[in-house]
Amino acid sequence: MSYVKYGIRPEFVERVKLKMKNPAIKERITMLTNGLTKFDLADRAKVRRLVKSAASVLQEKLTDAQEEQLVQFVLSQKIDPNNTFHLIKLWGMFR
């Protein structure tokens, strides 16, 4: 659970995972992330907007510190959404 190293609480992750089981929310998040590239996920401003948008969809109120932790986590993972290995690694982290 490397997200814990970034100060992201497991309770928060479990709450988000539970909300993602709702098909309507999952669809909205899918639409939000559709078409992202590794360059988008390496741009701090775009990641910050994405985190804020996702929090809004999930109806999660984030503090500035939580938002920064999430942004830093995404940036440090160097995610390439077109790389299956990266997606499997992330899936394993949050299962």
N, C-alpha and C positions, 0 to 999 in steps of 0.2 A: 504494500500500500504506500507507494511513494508519494501520493498526494498528502499524506499526513506530515511529511517532511516540510511541506509548504504551509502548514498551519491550517489546512482544510480539515474540518472535523468529520469523522466518520458518520455522525448523526445527520449532518447536512447531506452527505452523499446518499445515505439510505433514504432520506426524505425525498430527494430529487429522483432517485431510482423508482420509488413508489409512485410519484407523480407521473413519471415517464411511461408507466403502464397504462395510463389513460390514452386511448387512441387519438383523441382530438389534440391533446397536448403533444403527443409524439409526432403527429402530422405537422403541427405548427413549428416544432423544433427542426424537423426534417426539412421543411421549406426554408427555414432560417439558415441552415447549414448547407443547403444544396448549392453546388457550384463553387465551394470554397477550394482554394489552392494552398499549397504549402507556403506560398509567398504571403497570402492573406493571413495565415496562421503564424507568420513571423513578424507581422506588422503590429506593434503595440496598440496603436490607435484603433485598428480594425478589430483586434481581439477584445479590447475594452468595450467597443460598441456591441460586439457579439455577446459578451458576458452580460451587459446591461439588458440587451434585448431578450436573451434567454431567461434571465431572472424575472423579467416582466411577464413573459409567457408562463413561467412556472409559478408566478405570484410569490416570489421569494424577495424579501427585503434584504439587500446586502449593505453592510457597512462599507466605508471606503477601504478599510483594511481587508475585509473579505474579498472585495472586488479586486484589489491589488494582488492578493494571494492567488486567486483564480487566474488572473492575467499572467502572472509570473509562472504559474504551473504550465499553462498552455504554451507559452513561449519557450520554456526550457525543454519541453517534450520534443520539439522540432518535428511536429506531426506533418506527414505528407498524406493527405486524404486519399491519394491515388495509390498508395503503397499498402498492400494487403498486410504485410508484416506489422506496420505501424498500427493499423486498425486492430489486429489481433492482440497486440501488446496492450493497447488501451482497453479493449474488451476484457482481457484477463485482469487488468488492474481494478476494474469496477464490477466484476461479476458477483 
